Amino acid sequence: DLKYYRDASAGEMVERMDQVGVERFAVSDIQAIGPDYRAGNDRVGEAVKTFPDRLVGYVVYNPNYESEMADEMKRGFEDLGCRGIKLHCSLHETSTEDKSYRLAFETAQAQNCPVLCHVYQGPSPEFLSGMLGDHPDMKFIYAHIGGGGKESLKPFVDVANARDNLFFDLGVSVMPRGTLAWLVEQAPPTQIVYGSDHPLNGFTFQLGRVLFADIPDALKRMILWENAARIFGV
């Protein structure tokens, strides 16, 4: 059967996690990405407080309010209990290479935490390699790229082999057949993480592309749990 899951609340998301066997879920808030970063980040903080053993929070960094972001990052980590930073360069219409993100990367370096980045206009492999080298304690999760075609992945595979703080996220609506099996041979499997994009996409078919991939079970466990647990310190 085809079903639509609204999952507008943290409680509904945890119910869905229970149904499909998802133990932990790293989340940001659509409102924070969109019209009101503070209110949205507040909702993530409340969700993490309510479900501390199930949800891991990202505090959203909006470069259009760069002068306010130092206080918001401090609040996100110290008051809201977030453990990572979310950038949505596309909706914020700011290139990943723009200087207004410098504070986000510096904060991630200081916090030794991940940055999940939905990119826009880049970054180029050269920029990304340099930025990762300058911030070795930051973990840069490149959202959705792990599900792309091989040609678009190849330049970043080279970066991943040189920089162990670059991670490929698999959360995407389509993935060419055999891409994951190819990727684990080209890049370190320790740098590939499952992503659901839930509730915009469903947990289940995103899980399926890992569970039914032609790769060893040990790599599936690494991609579905071990790598993310290490990144977030779970």
Backbone as JSON, one array per atom type, in Angstrom:
{
  "sequence": "DLKYYRDASAGEMVERMDQVGVERFAVSDIQAIGPDYRAGNDRVGEAVKTFPDRLVGYVVYNPNYESEMADEMKRGFEDLGCRGIKLHCSLHETSTEDKSYRLAFETAQAQNCPVLCHVYQGPSPEFLSGMLGDHPDMKFIYAHIGGGGKESLKPFVDVANARDNLFFDLGVSVMPRGTLAWLVEQAPPTQIVYGSDHPLNGFTFQLGRVLFADIPDALKRMILWENAARIFGV",
  "N": [[0.84, -1.19, 0.0], [0.41, 2.29, -0.67], [1.31, 4.98, 1.33], [0.82, 8.1, 2.99], [2.75, 9.95, 5.17], [2.36, 12.29, 7.58], [3.74, 13.34, 9.85], [4.37, 15.7, 11.46], [5.13, 16.39, 13.97], [7.5, 15.88, 16.67], [6.86, 13.65, 18.2], [5.3, 12.12, 16.42], [7.22, 11.5, 14.54], [8.96, 9.87, 16.05], [7.26, 7.71, 16.52], [7.1, 6.72, 13.89], [9.76, 6.02, 13.54], [9.92, 3.9, 15.35], [8.3, 2.06, 14.04], [9.78, 1.31, 11.79], [12.26, 0.6, 12.72], [14.3, 2.46, 13.29], [16.78, 3.74, 15.27], [18.05, 6.15, 16.17], [17.68, 9.59, 15.23], [18.79, 12.24, 13.42], [17.97, 15.59, 13.33], [16.8, 18.65, 11.8], [14.9, 21.72, 11.7], [12.21, 22.6, 9.61], [11.05, 25.13, 9.77], [13.13, 26.57, 10.89], [15.03, 26.44, 8.88], [13.68, 27.88, 7.01], [11.51, 30.52, 7.41], [12.0, 31.44, 10.06], [14.56, 31.23, 11.94], [15.14, 31.18, 14.67], [12.75, 30.42, 16.07], [12.34, 27.93, 14.89], [14.7, 26.56, 15.61], [14.27, 26.53, 18.33], [12.16, 24.69, 18.46], [13.46, 22.34, 17.71], [15.2, 22.09, 19.88], [13.34, 21.63, 21.94], [12.27, 19.21, 21.06], [14.5, 17.51, 21.24], [14.91, 17.61, 23.96], [12.6, 16.33, 24.83], [12.81, 13.79, 23.69], [15.44, 12.53, 24.36], [17.01, 10.25, 23.94], [16.45, 9.45, 21.42], [16.35, 11.44, 19.44], [18.59, 13.62, 17.74], [19.85, 16.85, 17.63], [20.18, 19.36, 15.1], [21.37, 22.65, 14.95], [20.23, 25.33, 13.06], [22.05, 27.33, 10.85], [21.88, 30.49, 9.5], [23.07, 32.29, 6.89], [22.17, 34.73, 5.99], [21.63, 36.21, 8.16], [24.03, 36.87, 9.38], [25.3, 38.43, 11.39], [23.91, 37.75, 13.64], [24.41, 35.14, 14.16], [26.51, 34.17, 15.78], [25.6, 34.37, 18.44], [23.36, 32.72, 18.14], [24.44, 30.21, 17.52], [25.84, 29.69, 19.88], [23.7, 29.58, 21.66], [22.34, 27.4, 20.56], [24.03, 25.18, 21.05], [24.63, 25.35, 23.82], [22.22, 25.9, 25.22], [20.06, 24.65, 23.89], [20.85, 22.09, 23.4], [21.84, 21.02, 21.01], [23.77, 19.1, 18.63], [25.05, 19.39, 16.27], [25.44, 21.29, 13.18], [23.3, 22.77, 10.81], [23.29, 23.61, 7.45], [21.58, 25.18, 4.86], [22.22, 25.93, 2.03], [20.98, 26.3, -0.4], [18.18, 27.08, -0.05], [18.75, 29.36, 1.37], [20.0, 30.8, -0.5], [22.75, 31.29, -0.88], [26.01, 30.88, -1.81], [27.95, 27.99, -1.04], [30.59, 28.56, -0.75], [30.7, 31.13, 0.16], [31.85, 33.81, 2.23], [30.3, 34.31, 4.42], [29.7, 31.99, 5.73], [31.83, 31.34, 7.27], [31.92, 31.53, 10.07], [30.24, 29.43, 10.82], [31.74, 27.16, 10.1], [33.97, 27.54, 11.71], [32.79, 27.35, 14.22], [31.94, 24.68, 14.18], [34.43, 23.45, 14.08], [35.44, 24.18, 16.6], [33.56, 22.93, 18.24], [33.93, 20.34, 17.55], [32.2, 18.95, 15.8], [29.57, 17.75, 13.54], [28.72, 19.24, 10.35], [25.92, 19.45, 8.48], [25.32, 19.87, 5.19], [23.33, 21.22, 2.77], [23.96, 21.91, -0.33], [24.69, 24.75, -2.49], [25.49, 26.22, -5.5], [28.13, 25.01, -5.72], [30.13, 23.34, -3.2], [33.31, 23.8, -4.87], [35.56, 21.08, -5.58], [38.17, 21.87, -4.93], [37.86, 24.09, -3.19], [36.47, 22.81, -1.12], [38.31, 20.86, -0.24], [40.36, 22.51, 0.75], [38.99, 23.92, 2.79], [38.25, 21.82, 4.49], [40.76, 20.95, 5.25], [41.6, 23.15, 6.72], [39.92, 23.0, 8.87], [40.11, 20.56, 10.6], [38.82, 19.16, 12.66], [36.17, 19.42, 12.23], [33.29, 17.8, 10.94], [32.2, 17.35, 7.8], [29.24, 16.82, 6.33], [28.11, 16.04, 3.32], [25.21, 16.72, 2.0], [22.98, 14.53, 0.37], [24.65, 13.94, -1.81], [25.76, 11.41, -2.01], [23.99, 9.81, -3.35], [24.1, 10.48, -5.97], [25.03, 10.54, -9.52], [27.83, 8.71, -10.89], [29.74, 10.26, -12.27], [29.4, 12.86, -11.28], [30.15, 12.41, -8.71], [32.84, 11.64, -8.69], [34.94, 13.73, -8.56], [34.71, 14.47, -5.89], [35.12, 12.15, -4.54], [37.86, 11.9, -4.72], [38.55, 13.99, -2.99], [37.5, 12.99, -0.58], [39.16, 10.79, -0.18], [41.46, 12.06, 0.47], [40.81, 13.66, 2.63], [39.68, 12.93, 5.73], [37.49, 13.95, 6.99], [35.32, 14.43, 5.41], [32.08, 13.5, 4.49], [29.81, 11.4, 2.79], [26.42, 11.72, 2.21], [23.52, 9.71, 1.87], [20.89, 10.34, 1.42], [18.48, 10.74, -0.84], [16.17, 11.16, -3.58], [16.36, 9.57, -5.84], [18.57, 7.02, -7.07], [21.12, 5.92, -9.11], [21.37, 2.57, -10.29], [23.51, 0.37, -8.57], [25.22, 2.31, -7.6], [25.95, 2.66, -4.88], [27.41, 0.34, -4.28], [29.55, 0.76, -5.97], [30.55, 3.14, -4.86], [31.5, 2.44, -2.29], [33.78, 1.14, -2.96], [35.34, 3.08, -4.04], [35.62, 5.23, -2.28], [36.48, 5.79, 1.22], [34.65, 3.54, 3.21], [34.05, 4.25, 5.78], [33.3, 6.84, 5.59], [30.77, 7.24, 4.63], [27.35, 7.79, 5.02], [24.09, 6.79, 5.98], [21.15, 8.48, 4.97], [17.9, 9.78, 5.44], [16.19, 11.87, 4.73], [13.73, 12.23, 5.77], [10.79, 13.96, 6.91], [10.35, 14.46, 4.21], [11.16, 12.62, 2.33], [10.73, 9.04, 2.58], [11.59, 6.85, 5.34], [11.78, 4.16, 4.62], [12.29, 3.32, 1.84], [14.7, 4.53, 1.52], [16.23, 3.19, 3.41], [16.12, 0.72, 2.19], [17.8, 0.96, -0.06], [20.29, 0.69, 1.04], [20.16, -1.69, 2.57], [19.65, -3.62, 0.61], [21.74, -3.38, -1.1], [24.55, -4.5, -3.01], [26.73, -5.21, -1.17], [28.96, -6.07, 1.56], [27.58, -7.19, 4.72], [28.84, -6.08, 6.94], [29.67, -3.59, 6.02], [27.21, -2.43, 5.55], [26.22, -2.17, 8.18], [28.07, -0.33, 9.08], [27.46, 1.94, 7.51], [24.79, 2.4, 8.16], [24.76, 2.77, 10.91], [27.27, 2.79, 12.5], [29.11, 4.75, 11.52], [27.73, 7.23, 11.74], [27.19, 7.17, 14.48], [29.74, 7.48, 15.48], [30.39, 10.03, 14.45], [28.58, 11.71, 15.81], [29.16, 11.11, 18.38], [27.7, 9.16, 19.77]],
  "CA": [[0.0, 0.0, 0.0], [1.06, 3.58, -0.62], [0.81, 5.76, 2.46], [1.43, 9.41, 3.21], [2.97, 10.2, 6.58], [2.48, 13.72, 7.82], [4.87, 13.45, 10.77], [4.67, 17.11, 11.7], [5.63, 16.56, 15.33], [8.57, 14.97, 17.08], [6.24, 12.42, 18.64], [4.91, 11.33, 15.25], [8.45, 10.97, 13.94], [9.44, 8.76, 16.86], [6.37, 6.59, 16.21], [7.53, 6.17, 12.6], [11.04, 5.36, 13.79], [9.63, 2.61, 15.99], [7.7, 1.17, 13.05], [10.74, 0.83, 10.79], [13.49, 0.18, 13.36], [15.32, 3.5, 13.34], [17.09, 3.96, 16.68], [18.34, 7.57, 16.38], [17.33, 10.41, 14.07], [19.36, 13.6, 13.51], [16.94, 16.43, 12.71], [16.71, 20.1, 11.88], [13.51, 22.13, 11.61], [11.88, 23.32, 8.38], [10.83, 26.54, 10.09], [14.44, 27.18, 11.1], [15.64, 26.59, 7.56], [12.9, 28.86, 6.26], [11.21, 31.9, 7.77], [12.28, 31.88, 11.43], [15.57, 30.31, 12.45], [15.1, 31.07, 16.14], [11.6, 29.61, 16.48], [12.57, 26.57, 14.45], [15.71, 25.96, 16.46], [13.6, 26.27, 19.61], [11.39, 23.45, 18.34], [14.41, 21.23, 17.76], [15.64, 21.97, 21.27], [12.26, 21.01, 22.71], [12.17, 17.82, 20.62], [15.64, 16.78, 21.8], [14.65, 17.51, 25.4], [11.52, 15.37, 25.03], [13.25, 12.45, 23.26], [16.91, 12.65, 24.35], [17.66, 9.02, 23.51], [16.01, 9.1, 20.07], [16.57, 12.54, 18.49], [19.82, 14.42, 17.83], [19.46, 18.1, 17.01], [21.01, 20.32, 14.37], [21.0, 24.06, 14.99], [20.34, 25.89, 11.72], [22.84, 28.56, 10.66], [21.39, 31.22, 8.34], [24.07, 33.31, 6.57], [21.53, 36.02, 5.75], [21.62, 36.9, 9.46], [25.36, 36.52, 9.86], [25.65, 39.13, 12.62], [23.18, 37.15, 14.75], [24.66, 33.72, 14.22], [27.38, 33.78, 16.9], [24.72, 34.15, 19.59], [22.46, 31.59, 17.9], [25.22, 28.98, 17.64], [26.09, 29.51, 21.31], [22.43, 29.16, 22.23], [22.01, 26.08, 20.07], [24.81, 24.14, 21.72], [24.63, 25.44, 25.27], [20.87, 25.93, 25.8], [19.11, 23.77, 23.2], [21.35, 20.72, 23.39], [22.14, 20.54, 19.66], [25.08, 18.44, 18.5], [25.53, 19.6, 14.92], [25.0, 22.52, 12.51], [22.66, 22.54, 9.51], [23.33, 24.67, 6.45], [20.77, 24.92, 3.66], [22.7, 27.0, 1.17], [20.04, 26.48, -1.51], [17.07, 27.93, 0.37], [19.29, 30.64, 1.82], [20.51, 31.44, -1.71], [24.1, 31.75, -0.61], [26.98, 29.87, -2.21], [28.67, 27.33, 0.03], [31.92, 29.15, -0.64], [30.6, 32.51, 0.62], [32.54, 34.06, 3.5], [29.34, 34.41, 5.52], [29.64, 30.7, 6.42], [33.08, 31.1, 7.98], [31.63, 31.32, 11.49], [29.68, 28.08, 10.98], [32.83, 26.21, 10.05], [34.8, 27.76, 12.91], [32.05, 26.79, 15.35], [32.01, 23.22, 14.08], [35.78, 23.08, 14.46], [35.55, 24.32, 18.05], [32.68, 21.95, 18.87], [34.28, 19.0, 17.07], [30.88, 18.43, 15.48], [29.25, 17.71, 12.12], [27.94, 20.21, 9.6], [25.17, 18.86, 7.38], [25.23, 20.99, 4.25], [22.61, 21.12, 1.5], [24.8, 22.91, -0.98], [24.18, 25.64, -3.53], [26.61, 26.81, -6.22], [29.38, 24.45, -5.24], [31.48, 23.9, -3.3], [34.22, 23.11, -5.76], [36.44, 20.16, -4.84], [39.33, 22.6, -4.43], [37.45, 24.83, -2.0], [36.1, 21.88, -0.06], [39.53, 20.28, 0.28], [41.03, 23.51, 1.55], [38.2, 24.21, 3.98], [38.35, 20.67, 5.37], [42.1, 20.96, 5.81], [41.68, 24.23, 7.7], [39.04, 22.68, 10.01], [40.2, 19.09, 10.64], [37.94, 18.58, 13.67], [34.8, 19.52, 11.74], [32.85, 16.72, 10.05], [31.35, 17.95, 6.77], [28.35, 15.85, 5.7], [27.64, 16.61, 2.05], [23.86, 16.17, 1.9], [22.4, 13.98, -0.86], [25.59, 13.69, -2.91], [26.08, 10.0, -2.13], [23.07, 9.14, -4.25], [24.22, 11.04, -7.32], [25.71, 9.75, -10.53], [29.25, 8.5, -10.66], [30.56, 11.35, -12.81], [29.34, 14.0, -10.36], [30.78, 12.01, -7.45], [34.27, 11.34, -8.81], [35.85, 14.75, -8.03], [34.61, 14.52, -4.44], [35.75, 10.92, -4.06], [39.27, 12.24, -4.54], [38.65, 14.79, -1.77], [37.26, 12.1, 0.55], [40.34, 9.96, 0.04], [42.5, 12.9, 1.04], [40.32, 14.32, 3.83], [38.8, 11.97, 6.41], [36.35, 14.64, 7.61], [34.24, 14.58, 4.43], [31.17, 12.36, 4.53], [28.78, 11.37, 1.75], [25.08, 11.4, 2.69], [22.82, 8.95, 0.84], [19.48, 10.7, 1.38], [18.12, 11.35, -2.12], [14.96, 10.5, -4.06], [16.72, 8.56, -6.85], [19.98, 6.63, -7.07], [21.39, 4.96, -10.19], [21.63, 1.2, -9.85], [24.9, -0.01, -8.33], [26.06, 3.44, -7.19], [26.51, 2.47, -3.54], [28.46, -0.69, -4.37], [30.7, 1.43, -6.6], [31.08, 4.17, -3.97], [32.28, 1.86, -1.18], [35.07, 0.72, -3.5], [36.08, 4.26, -4.47], [35.85, 6.11, -1.13], [36.49, 5.03, 2.47], [33.3, 3.27, 3.7], [33.87, 4.96, 7.05], [32.89, 8.21, 5.29], [29.47, 7.18, 3.97], [26.31, 7.68, 6.04], [22.68, 6.72, 5.58], [20.31, 9.65, 5.2], [16.52, 9.47, 5.05], [15.46, 13.06, 4.29], [12.38, 12.15, 6.33], [9.62, 13.35, 6.27], [10.2, 14.79, 2.79], [11.2, 11.28, 1.76], [10.42, 8.06, 3.6], [12.67, 6.03, 5.88], [11.86, 2.77, 4.18], [13.01, 3.06, 0.59], [16.09, 4.95, 1.72], [16.87, 2.05, 4.07], [16.22, -0.36, 1.23], [18.94, 1.08, -0.97], [21.47, 0.19, 1.75], [19.94, -3.08, 2.97], [19.66, -4.51, -0.55], [22.92, -3.12, -1.93], [25.46, -5.63, -3.18], [27.91, -4.94, -0.36], [28.96, -6.92, 2.75], [26.76, -6.75, 5.85], [29.64, -5.24, 7.83], [29.63, -2.22, 5.49], [25.85, -1.92, 5.78], [26.16, -1.73, 9.57], [28.88, 0.87, 9.17], [26.75, 3.04, 6.86], [23.5, 2.63, 8.81], [24.86, 3.12, 12.32], [28.54, 3.03, 13.14], [29.74, 6.02, 11.11], [26.99, 8.35, 12.34], [27.39, 7.12, 15.94], [31.07, 8.06, 15.73], [30.35, 11.46, 14.15], [27.81, 12.42, 16.83], [29.57, 10.71, 19.72], [26.62, 8.39, 20.41]],
  "C": [[0.88, 1.25, 0.0], [0.45, 4.39, 0.51], [1.54, 7.09, 2.5], [1.55, 9.62, 4.71], [3.21, 11.68, 6.79], [3.68, 14.02, 8.71], [5.29, 14.89, 11.01], [5.27, 17.35, 13.07], [6.74, 15.57, 15.62], [8.0, 13.63, 17.51], [5.84, 11.52, 17.48], [6.14, 10.74, 14.57], [8.99, 9.78, 14.72], [8.56, 7.53, 16.66], [6.79, 5.92, 14.9], [8.87, 5.46, 12.74], [10.84, 3.99, 14.4], [9.11, 1.6, 14.98], [8.74, 0.55, 12.12], [12.1, 0.46, 11.4], [14.62, 1.18, 13.32], [15.55, 3.89, 14.8], [17.29, 5.44, 17.0], [18.07, 8.33, 15.08], [17.9, 11.8, 14.3], [18.48, 14.53, 12.7], [17.27, 17.91, 12.81], [15.24, 20.44, 11.65], [13.27, 22.94, 10.34], [11.67, 24.8, 8.64], [12.16, 27.27, 10.29], [15.18, 27.39, 9.79], [14.98, 27.71, 6.78], [12.73, 30.19, 6.95], [11.68, 32.36, 9.13], [13.27, 30.92, 12.07], [15.46, 30.13, 13.95], [13.95, 30.18, 16.61], [11.79, 28.16, 16.08], [13.62, 25.86, 15.29], [15.16, 25.67, 17.85], [12.84, 24.95, 19.57], [12.3, 22.23, 18.35], [14.9, 21.01, 19.19], [14.6, 21.29, 22.14], [12.13, 19.53, 22.35], [13.28, 16.97, 21.23], [15.45, 16.59, 23.31], [13.6, 16.44, 25.7], [11.96, 13.94, 24.72], [14.78, 12.41, 23.22], [17.63, 11.42, 23.86], [17.29, 8.63, 22.08], [16.37, 10.16, 19.03], [17.87, 13.27, 18.8], [19.56, 15.7, 17.04], [20.56, 18.81, 16.25], [20.49, 21.72, 14.64], [21.24, 24.65, 13.61], [21.11, 27.21, 11.75], [22.34, 29.23, 9.38], [22.35, 32.37, 8.01], [23.48, 34.68, 6.26], [21.39, 36.85, 7.03], [22.96, 36.68, 10.15], [25.7, 37.18, 11.19], [24.97, 38.54, 13.85], [23.59, 35.71, 15.02], [25.6, 33.3, 15.35], [26.54, 33.49, 18.14], [23.84, 32.93, 19.39], [23.2, 30.26, 17.99], [25.51, 28.68, 19.11], [24.83, 28.99, 22.0], [22.08, 27.73, 21.83], [22.74, 24.98, 20.81], [24.66, 24.17, 23.23], [23.23, 25.33, 25.89], [19.93, 24.9, 25.19], [19.59, 22.33, 23.1], [21.64, 20.16, 22.02], [23.56, 20.0, 19.6], [25.64, 18.54, 17.1], [24.94, 20.88, 14.36], [24.42, 22.16, 11.16], [22.78, 23.8, 8.66], [22.42, 24.26, 5.29], [21.06, 26.05, 2.68], [21.74, 27.29, 0.03], [18.9, 27.41, -1.12], [17.54, 29.3, 0.85], [19.97, 31.41, 0.68], [21.88, 32.06, -1.52], [25.07, 30.62, -0.94], [27.69, 29.29, -1.0], [30.04, 27.94, 0.26], [31.89, 30.59, -0.11], [31.23, 32.68, 2.01], [31.59, 34.12, 4.69], [29.18, 33.09, 6.27], [30.87, 30.45, 7.29], [32.84, 30.78, 9.46], [31.06, 29.92, 11.74], [30.79, 27.04, 11.01], [33.74, 26.33, 11.27], [34.12, 27.19, 14.15], [32.11, 25.28, 15.35], [33.39, 22.71, 14.46], [35.93, 23.12, 15.99], [34.73, 23.27, 18.8], [33.01, 20.52, 18.5], [33.02, 18.26, 16.62], [30.63, 18.41, 13.98], [28.53, 18.95, 11.62], [27.25, 19.45, 8.48], [24.83, 19.98, 6.41], [24.49, 20.59, 2.98], [23.14, 22.25, 0.64], [24.05, 23.7, -2.05], [25.38, 26.31, -4.17], [27.95, 26.31, -5.67], [29.14, 23.59, -4.03], [32.3, 23.15, -4.35], [35.05, 22.13, -4.95], [37.64, 20.88, -4.23], [38.99, 23.38, -3.16], [37.19, 23.89, -0.83], [37.34, 21.26, 0.57], [40.27, 21.25, 1.18], [40.32, 23.8, 2.85], [38.29, 23.06, 4.99], [39.73, 20.58, 6.01], [42.28, 22.01, 6.88], [40.88, 23.92, 8.97], [39.02, 21.15, 10.19], [39.29, 18.42, 11.66], [36.47, 18.72, 13.32], [34.51, 18.32, 10.85], [31.86, 17.31, 9.06], [30.56, 16.85, 6.08], [27.73, 16.51, 4.48], [26.28, 15.96, 1.74], [23.54, 15.72, 0.49], [23.42, 13.54, -1.91], [25.85, 12.2, -3.11], [25.16, 9.24, -3.05], [23.17, 9.61, -5.68], [24.89, 10.08, -8.29], [27.21, 9.69, -10.3], [30.1, 9.67, -11.14], [30.57, 12.56, -11.88], [30.04, 13.69, -9.03], [32.3, 11.97, -7.53], [35.18, 12.44, -8.26], [35.85, 14.8, -6.5], [35.1, 13.23, -3.79], [37.23, 11.17, -3.82], [39.48, 13.05, -3.26], [38.49, 13.89, -0.55], [38.46, 11.22, 0.86], [41.49, 10.74, 0.65], [42.11, 13.52, 2.38], [39.32, 13.4, 4.54], [37.64, 12.63, 7.13], [35.29, 15.05, 6.58], [33.41, 13.31, 4.42], [30.11, 12.51, 3.45], [27.46, 10.91, 2.37], [24.27, 10.77, 1.56], [21.36, 9.36, 0.67], [19.11, 11.43, 0.09], [16.96, 10.55, -2.69], [15.25, 9.45, -5.11], [18.21, 8.25, -6.71], [20.21, 5.64, -8.2], [21.8, 3.6, -9.63], [23.14, 0.95, -9.7], [25.79, 1.11, -7.81], [26.71, 3.19, -5.83], [27.62, 1.43, -3.55], [29.72, -0.11, -5.0], [31.36, 2.39, -5.61], [31.93, 3.56, -2.85], [33.62, 1.32, -1.66], [35.95, 1.92, -3.84], [36.48, 5.16, -3.3], [35.87, 5.28, 0.14], [35.05, 4.79, 2.96], [33.0, 3.92, 5.04], [33.37, 6.37, 6.85], [31.59, 8.25, 4.48], [28.41, 6.98, 5.03], [24.93, 7.61, 5.39], [22.0, 8.04, 5.88], [18.91, 9.36, 4.7], [15.82, 10.62, 4.36], [14.01, 13.02, 4.75], [12.03, 13.47, 7.02], [9.42, 13.73, 4.8], [10.3, 13.54, 1.93], [10.98, 10.29, 2.9], [11.66, 7.33, 4.1], [12.89, 4.77, 5.05], [12.63, 2.57, 2.88], [14.44, 3.55, 0.65], [16.88, 3.87, 2.46], [17.11, 0.92, 3.07], [17.43, -0.27, 0.33], [20.25, 0.67, -0.3], [21.31, -1.31, 2.04], [20.06, -4.05, 1.8], [20.81, -4.22, -1.52], [23.82, -4.35, -1.95], [26.79, -5.32, -2.5], [27.85, -5.82, 0.88], [28.12, -6.32, 3.88], [27.54, -5.83, 6.79], [29.66, -3.79, 7.34], [28.24, -1.62, 5.66], [25.71, -1.41, 7.21], [26.94, -0.44, 9.76], [28.12, 2.09, 8.65], [25.48, 3.4, 7.62], [23.64, 3.08, 10.26], [26.24, 3.6, 12.75], [29.17, 4.37, 12.8], [29.06, 7.21, 11.76], [27.17, 8.36, 13.85], [28.73, 7.73, 16.31], [31.03, 9.57, 15.52], [29.69, 12.24, 15.28], [28.23, 12.05, 18.26], [28.51, 9.96, 20.48], [27.19, 7.08, 20.91]]
}
